[in-house]
Amino acid sequence: MQCVKLLGQPLIASDFGRQGAKLHFRIAVVNSYTALGIPVTEALE
């Protein structure tokens, strides 16, 4: 639950570049969790 809380916090950084980096990090975390939920399909012979 702590990860969801961290992702929900507002962007508070000293400059625009750091805000962008935080946003990219959050997107990467969400994408990794999404990838875990996608099933791997293998062809049967």
CHARMM internal coordinates of N, CA and C (Angstrom, degrees):
IC EDIT
DIST 1 N 1 CA 1.4520
DIST 1 CA 1 C 1.5271
ANGL 1 N 1 CA 1 C 110.62
DIST 1 C 2 N 1.3181
ANGL 1 CA 1 C 2 N 116.41
DIHE 1 N 1 CA 1 C 2 N -24.18
DIST 2 N 2 CA 1.4544
ANGL 1 C 2 N 2 CA 119.61
DIHE 1 CA 1 C 2 N 2 CA -179.28
DIST 2 CA 2 C 1.5253
ANGL 2 N 2 CA 2 C 111.40
DIHE 1 C 2 N 2 CA 2 C -65.93
DIST 2 C 3 N 1.3433
ANGL 2 CA 2 C 3 N 118.01
DIHE 2 N 2 CA 2 C 3 N -34.75
DIST 3 N 3 CA 1.4664
ANGL 2 C 3 N 3 CA 120.93
DIHE 2 CA 2 C 3 N 3 CA 179.05
DIST 3 CA 3 C 1.5213
ANGL 3 N 3 CA 3 C 110.77
DIHE 2 C 3 N 3 CA 3 C -63.29
DIST 3 C 4 N 1.3348
ANGL 3 CA 3 C 4 N 116.78
DIHE 3 N 3 CA 3 C 4 N -41.78
DIST 4 N 4 CA 1.4609
ANGL 3 C 4 N 4 CA 120.41
DIHE 3 CA 3 C 4 N 4 CA 179.41
DIST 4 CA 4 C 1.5180
ANGL 4 N 4 CA 4 C 109.65
DIHE 3 C 4 N 4 CA 4 C -64.54
DIST 4 C 5 N 1.3355
ANGL 4 CA 4 C 5 N 116.51
DIHE 4 N 4 CA 4 C 5 N -39.97
DIST 5 N 5 CA 1.4546
ANGL 4 C 5 N 5 CA 120.40
DIHE 4 CA 4 C 5 N 5 CA 179.09
DIST 5 CA 5 C 1.5282
ANGL 5 N 5 CA 5 C 110.53
DIHE 4 C 5 N 5 CA 5 C -64.06
DIST 5 C 6 N 1.3342
ANGL 5 CA 5 C 6 N 117.47
DIHE 5 N 5 CA 5 C 6 N -42.51
DIST 6 N 6 CA 1.4586
ANGL 5 C 6 N 6 CA 120.37
DIHE 5 CA 5 C 6 N 6 CA 179.27
DIST 6 CA 6 C 1.5264
ANGL 6 N 6 CA 6 C 111.64
DIHE 5 C 6 N 6 CA 6 C -65.44
DIST 6 C 7 N 1.3390
ANGL 6 CA 6 C 7 N 116.56
DIHE 6 N 6 CA 6 C 7 N -37.51
DIST 7 N 7 CA 1.4594
ANGL 6 C 7 N 7 CA 119.47
DIHE 6 CA 6 C 7 N 7 CA -179.78
DIST 7 CA 7 C 1.5229
ANGL 7 N 7 CA 7 C 111.69
DIHE 6 C 7 N 7 CA 7 C -71.14
DIST 7 C 8 N 1.3220
ANGL 7 CA 7 C 8 N 117.37
DIHE 7 N 7 CA 7 C 8 N -23.86
DIST 8 N 8 CA 1.4504
ANGL 7 C 8 N 8 CA 120.73
DIHE 7 CA 7 C 8 N 8 CA -177.64
DIST 8 CA 8 C 1.5187
ANGL 8 N 8 CA 8 C 114.04
DIHE 7 C 8 N 8 CA 8 C -87.62
DIST 8 C 9 N 1.3130
ANGL 8 CA 8 C 9 N 117.85
DIHE 8 N 8 CA 8 C 9 N -7.90
DIST 9 N 9 CA 1.4513
ANGL 8 C 9 N 9 CA 120.29
DIHE 8 CA 8 C 9 N 9 CA -178.86
DIST 9 CA 9 C 1.5282
ANGL 9 N 9 CA 9 C 110.26
DIHE 8 C 9 N 9 CA 9 C -70.85
DIST 9 C 10 N 1.3283
ANGL 9 CA 9 C 10 N 117.12
DIHE 9 N 9 CA 9 C 10 N 148.46
DIST 10 N 10 CA 1.4730
ANGL 9 C 10 N 10 CA 119.48
DIHE 9 CA 9 C 10 N 10 CA -179.82
DIST 10 CA 10 C 1.5264
ANGL 10 N 10 CA 10 C 111.88
DIHE 9 C 10 N 10 CA 10 C -69.20
DIST 10 C 11 N 1.3305
ANGL 10 CA 10 C 11 N 114.95
DIHE 10 N 10 CA 10 C 11 N 158.34
DIST 11 N 11 CA 1.4659
ANGL 10 C 11 N 11 CA 120.33
DIHE 10 CA 10 C 11 N 11 CA 178.03
DIST 11 CA 11 C 1.5266
ANGL 11 N 11 CA 11 C 109.36
DIHE 10 C 11 N 11 CA 11 C -77.59
DIST 11 C 12 N 1.3179
ANGL 11 CA 11 C 12 N 116.09
DIHE 11 N 11 CA 11 C 12 N 110.57
DIST 12 N 12 CA 1.4601
ANGL 11 C 12 N 12 CA 120.95
DIHE 11 CA 11 C 12 N 12 CA 177.23
DIST 12 CA 12 C 1.5276
ANGL 12 N 12 CA 12 C 106.78
DIHE 11 C 12 N 12 CA 12 C -125.96
DIST 12 C 13 N 1.3008
ANGL 12 CA 12 C 13 N 116.45
DIHE 12 N 12 CA 12 C 13 N 102.77
DIST 13 N 13 CA 1.4629
ANGL 12 C 13 N 13 CA 121.10
DIHE 12 CA 12 C 13 N 13 CA 178.66
DIST 13 CA 13 C 1.5237
ANGL 13 N 13 CA 13 C 108.48
DIHE 12 C 13 N 13 CA 13 C -141.18
DIST 13 C 14 N 1.3237
ANGL 13 CA 13 C 14 N 115.31
DIHE 13 N 13 CA 13 C 14 N 162.56
DIST 14 N 14 CA 1.4587
ANGL 13 C 14 N 14 CA 119.69
DIHE 13 CA 13 C 14 N 14 CA -174.26
DIST 14 CA 14 C 1.5231
ANGL 14 N 14 CA 14 C 113.04
DIHE 13 C 14 N 14 CA 14 C -74.71
DIST 14 C 15 N 1.3311
ANGL 14 CA 14 C 15 N 118.04
DIHE 14 N 14 CA 14 C 15 N -29.05
DIST 15 N 15 CA 1.4558
ANGL 14 C 15 N 15 CA 118.97
DIHE 14 CA 14 C 15 N 15 CA -179.79
DIST 15 CA 15 C 1.5309
ANGL 15 N 15 CA 15 C 110.77
DIHE 14 C 15 N 15 CA 15 C -141.18
DIST 15 C 16 N 1.3053
ANGL 15 CA 15 C 16 N 114.92
DIHE 15 N 15 CA 15 C 16 N 168.88
DIST 16 N 16 CA 1.4667
ANGL 15 C 16 N 16 CA 121.17
DIHE 15 CA 15 C 16 N 16 CA -174.98
DIST 16 CA 16 C 1.5238
ANGL 16 N 16 CA 16 C 112.17
DIHE 15 C 16 N 16 CA 16 C -64.85
DIST 16 C 17 N 1.3264
ANGL 16 CA 16 C 17 N 117.85
DIHE 16 N 16 CA 16 C 17 N -36.84
DIST 17 N 17 CA 1.4620
ANGL 16 C 17 N 17 CA 121.67
DIHE 16 CA 16 C 17 N 17 CA -179.97
DIST 17 CA 17 C 1.5177
ANGL 17 N 17 CA 17 C 112.48
DIHE 16 C 17 N 17 CA 17 C -61.21
DIST 17 C 18 N 1.3154
ANGL 17 CA 17 C 18 N 116.26
DIHE 17 N 17 CA 17 C 18 N -41.31
DIST 18 N 18 CA 1.4681
ANGL 17 C 18 N 18 CA 119.69
DIHE 17 CA 17 C 18 N 18 CA 179.05
DIST 18 CA 18 C 1.5201
ANGL 18 N 18 CA 18 C 111.28
DIHE 17 C 18 N 18 CA 18 C -70.35
DIST 18 C 19 N 1.3252
ANGL 18 CA 18 C 19 N 117.35
DIHE 18 N 18 CA 18 C 19 N -35.12
DIST 19 N 19 CA 1.4631
ANGL 18 C 19 N 19 CA 119.77
DIHE 18 CA 18 C 19 N 19 CA 175.89
DIST 19 CA 19 C 1.5218
ANGL 19 N 19 CA 19 C 109.78
DIHE 18 C 19 N 19 CA 19 C -62.59
DIST 19 C 20 N 1.3274
ANGL 19 CA 19 C 20 N 116.99
DIHE 19 N 19 CA 19 C 20 N -41.43
DIST 20 N 20 CA 1.4617
ANGL 19 C 20 N 20 CA 121.17
DIHE 19 CA 19 C 20 N 20 CA 177.93
DIST 20 CA 20 C 1.5168
ANGL 20 N 20 CA 20 C 111.49
DIHE 19 C 20 N 20 CA 20 C -63.07
DIST 20 C 21 N 1.3343
ANGL 20 CA 20 C 21 N 116.47
DIHE 20 N 20 CA 20 C 21 N -40.83
DIST 21 N 21 CA 1.4647
ANGL 20 C 21 N 21 CA 120.53
DIHE 20 CA 20 C 21 N 21 CA 179.19
DIST 21 CA 21 C 1.5224
ANGL 21 N 21 CA 21 C 110.71
DIHE 20 C 21 N 21 CA 21 C -64.76
DIST 21 C 22 N 1.3324
ANGL 21 CA 21 C 22 N 116.94
DIHE 21 N 21 CA 21 C 22 N -40.80
DIST 22 N 22 CA 1.4633
ANGL 21 C 22 N 22 CA 120.45
DIHE 21 CA 21 C 22 N 22 CA 177.77
DIST 22 CA 22 C 1.5209
ANGL 22 N 22 CA 22 C 110.56
DIHE 21 C 22 N 22 CA 22 C -63.03
DIST 22 C 23 N 1.3212
ANGL 22 CA 22 C 23 N 116.15
DIHE 22 N 22 CA 22 C 23 N -41.02
DIST 23 N 23 CA 1.4577
ANGL 22 C 23 N 23 CA 120.63
DIHE 22 CA 22 C 23 N 23 CA -179.51
DIST 23 CA 23 C 1.5262
ANGL 23 N 23 CA 23 C 110.70
DIHE 22 C 23 N 23 CA 23 C -65.21
DIST 23 C 24 N 1.3206
ANGL 23 CA 23 C 24 N 117.47
DIHE 23 N 23 CA 23 C 24 N -42.97
DIST 24 N 24 CA 1.4680
ANGL 23 C 24 N 24 CA 121.24
DIHE 23 CA 23 C 24 N 24 CA 178.33
DIST 24 CA 24 C 1.5290
ANGL 24 N 24 CA 24 C 110.84
DIHE 23 C 24 N 24 CA 24 C -63.11
DIST 24 C 25 N 1.3284
ANGL 24 CA 24 C 25 N 116.89
DIHE 24 N 24 CA 24 C 25 N -38.24
DIST 25 N 25 CA 1.4620
ANGL 24 C 25 N 25 CA 120.93
DIHE 24 CA 24 C 25 N 25 CA 178.56
DIST 25 CA 25 C 1.5241
ANGL 25 N 25 CA 25 C 110.27
DIHE 24 C 25 N 25 CA 25 C -64.73
DIST 25 C 26 N 1.3294
ANGL 25 CA 25 C 26 N 116.90
DIHE 25 N 25 CA 25 C 26 N -44.19
DIST 26 N 26 CA 1.4687
ANGL 25 C 26 N 26 CA 120.12
DIHE 25 CA 25 C 26 N 26 CA 179.29
DIST 26 CA 26 C 1.5226
ANGL 26 N 26 CA 26 C 111.07
DIHE 25 C 26 N 26 CA 26 C -62.21
DIST 26 C 27 N 1.3196
ANGL 26 CA 26 C 27 N 116.79
DIHE 26 N 26 CA 26 C 27 N -41.41
DIST 27 N 27 CA 1.4688
ANGL 26 C 27 N 27 CA 120.69
DIHE 26 CA 26 C 27 N 27 CA 178.91
DIST 27 CA 27 C 1.5205
ANGL 27 N 27 CA 27 C 110.09
DIHE 26 C 27 N 27 CA 27 C -63.47
DIST 27 C 28 N 1.3269
ANGL 27 CA 27 C 28 N 117.63
DIHE 27 N 27 CA 27 C 28 N -41.34
DIST 28 N 28 CA 1.4653
ANGL 27 C 28 N 28 CA 121.18
DIHE 27 CA 27 C 28 N 28 CA 179.13
DIST 28 CA 28 C 1.5225
ANGL 28 N 28 CA 28 C 111.20
DIHE 27 C 28 N 28 CA 28 C -62.91
DIST 28 C 29 N 1.3279
ANGL 28 CA 28 C 29 N 117.37
DIHE 28 N 28 CA 28 C 29 N -39.50
DIST 29 N 29 CA 1.4665
ANGL 28 C 29 N 29 CA 120.89
DIHE 28 CA 28 C 29 N 29 CA 178.98
DIST 29 CA 29 C 1.5198
ANGL 29 N 29 CA 29 C 110.31
DIHE 28 C 29 N 29 CA 29 C -65.22
DIST 29 C 30 N 1.3182
ANGL 29 CA 29 C 30 N 117.33
DIHE 29 N 29 CA 29 C 30 N -46.46
DIST 30 N 30 CA 1.4660
ANGL 29 C 30 N 30 CA 120.72
DIHE 29 CA 29 C 30 N 30 CA -179.81
DIST 30 CA 30 C 1.5234
ANGL 30 N 30 CA 30 C 110.34
DIHE 29 C 30 N 30 CA 30 C -64.07
DIST 30 C 31 N 1.3237
ANGL 30 CA 30 C 31 N 118.04
DIHE 30 N 30 CA 30 C 31 N -40.62
DIST 31 N 31 CA 1.4655
ANGL 30 C 31 N 31 CA 121.10
DIHE 30 CA 30 C 31 N 31 CA 178.56
DIST 31 CA 31 C 1.5226
ANGL 31 N 31 CA 31 C 111.53
DIHE 30 C 31 N 31 CA 31 C -64.05
DIST 31 C 32 N 1.3287
ANGL 31 CA 31 C 32 N 117.58
DIHE 31 N 31 CA 31 C 32 N -36.20
DIST 32 N 32 CA 1.4686
ANGL 31 C 32 N 32 CA 119.25
DIHE 31 CA 31 C 32 N 32 CA 179.18
DIST 32 CA 32 C 1.5191
ANGL 32 N 32 CA 32 C 110.76
DIHE 31 C 32 N 32 CA 32 C -68.00
DIST 32 C 33 N 1.3384
ANGL 32 CA 32 C 33 N 118.07
DIHE 32 N 32 CA 32 C 33 N -38.78
DIST 33 N 33 CA 1.4649
ANGL 32 C 33 N 33 CA 120.51
DIHE 32 CA 32 C 33 N 33 CA 176.36
DIST 33 CA 33 C 1.5216
ANGL 33 N 33 CA 33 C 110.61
DIHE 32 C 33 N 33 CA 33 C -66.82
DIST 33 C 34 N 1.3146
ANGL 33 CA 33 C 34 N 117.94
DIHE 33 N 33 CA 33 C 34 N -37.06
DIST 34 N 34 CA 1.4608
ANGL 33 C 34 N 34 CA 121.30
DIHE 33 CA 33 C 34 N 34 CA 177.61
DIST 34 CA 34 C 1.5217
ANGL 34 N 34 CA 34 C 110.37
DIHE 33 C 34 N 34 CA 34 C -64.87
DIST 34 C 35 N 1.3209
ANGL 34 CA 34 C 35 N 117.29
DIHE 34 N 34 CA 34 C 35 N -41.38
DIST 35 N 35 CA 1.4636
ANGL 34 C 35 N 35 CA 121.35
DIHE 34 CA 34 C 35 N 35 CA 179.98
DIST 35 CA 35 C 1.5233
ANGL 35 N 35 CA 35 C 111.35
DIHE 34 C 35 N 35 CA 35 C -63.23
DIST 35 C 36 N 1.3205
ANGL 35 CA 35 C 36 N 117.96
DIHE 35 N 35 CA 35 C 36 N -32.04
DIST 36 N 36 CA 1.4607
ANGL 35 C 36 N 36 CA 120.88
DIHE 35 CA 35 C 36 N 36 CA 178.64
DIST 36 CA 36 C 1.5281
ANGL 36 N 36 CA 36 C 111.62
DIHE 35 C 36 N 36 CA 36 C -66.23
DIST 36 C 37 N 1.3263
ANGL 36 CA 36 C 37 N 117.14
DIHE 36 N 36 CA 36 C 37 N -27.82
DIST 37 N 37 CA 1.4553
ANGL 36 C 37 N 37 CA 120.78
DIHE 36 CA 36 C 37 N 37 CA -177.71
DIST 37 CA 37 C 1.5160
ANGL 37 N 37 CA 37 C 114.57
DIHE 36 C 37 N 37 CA 37 C -88.71
DIST 37 C 38 N 1.3281
ANGL 37 CA 37 C 38 N 118.54
DIHE 37 N 37 CA 37 C 38 N -6.25
DIST 38 N 38 CA 1.4648
ANGL 37 C 38 N 38 CA 121.66
DIHE 37 CA 37 C 38 N 38 CA -179.03
DIST 38 CA 38 C 1.5259
ANGL 38 N 38 CA 38 C 108.93
DIHE 37 C 38 N 38 CA 38 C -87.06
DIST 38 C 39 N 1.3384
ANGL 38 CA 38 C 39 N 117.84
DIHE 38 N 38 CA 38 C 39 N 123.46
DIST 39 N 39 CA 1.4616
ANGL 38 C 39 N 39 CA 119.79
DIHE 38 CA 38 C 39 N 39 CA -178.94
DIST 39 CA 39 C 1.5312
ANGL 39 N 39 CA 39 C 111.99
DIHE 38 C 39 N 39 CA 39 C -70.69
DIST 39 C 40 N 1.3227
ANGL 39 CA 39 C 40 N 115.43
DIHE 39 N 39 CA 39 C 40 N 149.98
DIST 40 N 40 CA 1.4622
ANGL 39 C 40 N 40 CA 121.81
DIHE 39 CA 39 C 40 N 40 CA 176.96
DIST 40 CA 40 C 1.5229
ANGL 40 N 40 CA 40 C 107.46
DIHE 39 C 40 N 40 CA 40 C -94.47
DIST 40 C 41 N 1.3221
ANGL 40 CA 40 C 41 N 117.07
DIHE 40 N 40 CA 40 C 41 N 123.08
DIST 41 N 41 CA 1.4596
ANGL 40 C 41 N 41 CA 122.16
DIHE 40 CA 40 C 41 N 41 CA -177.78
DIST 41 CA 41 C 1.5225
ANGL 41 N 41 CA 41 C 109.69
DIHE 40 C 41 N 41 CA 41 C -102.59
DIST 41 C 42 N 1.3223
ANGL 41 CA 41 C 42 N 115.79
DIHE 41 N 41 CA 41 C 42 N 130.67
DIST 42 N 42 CA 1.4594
ANGL 41 C 42 N 42 CA 121.27
DIHE 41 CA 41 C 42 N 42 CA 177.98
DIST 42 CA 42 C 1.5193
ANGL 42 N 42 CA 42 C 109.10
DIHE 41 C 42 N 42 CA 42 C -122.65
DIST 42 C 43 N 1.3259
ANGL 42 CA 42 C 43 N 116.67
DIHE 42 N 42 CA 42 C 43 N 141.86
DIST 43 N 43 CA 1.4618
ANGL 42 C 43 N 43 CA 121.58
DIHE 42 CA 42 C 43 N 43 CA 179.81
DIST 43 CA 43 C 1.5279
ANGL 43 N 43 CA 43 C 110.19
DIHE 42 C 43 N 43 CA 43 C -75.94
DIST 43 C 44 N 1.3283
ANGL 43 CA 43 C 44 N 115.99
DIHE 43 N 43 CA 43 C 44 N 139.23
DIST 44 N 44 CA 1.4616
ANGL 43 C 44 N 44 CA 121.65
DIHE 43 CA 43 C 44 N 44 CA 176.15
DIST 44 CA 44 C 1.5149
ANGL 44 N 44 CA 44 C 109.72
DIHE 43 C 44 N 44 CA 44 C -95.54
DIST 44 C 45 N 1.3098
ANGL 44 CA 44 C 45 N 115.98
DIHE 44 N 44 CA 44 C 45 N 143.32
DIST 45 N 45 CA 1.4674
ANGL 44 C 45 N 45 CA 119.57
DIHE 44 CA 44 C 45 N 45 CA 179.36
DIST 45 CA 45 C 1.5055
ANGL 45 N 45 CA 45 C 110.27
DIHE 44 C 45 N 45 CA 45 C -102.41
END
COOR INIT
IC SEED 1 N 1 CA 1 C
IC BUILD
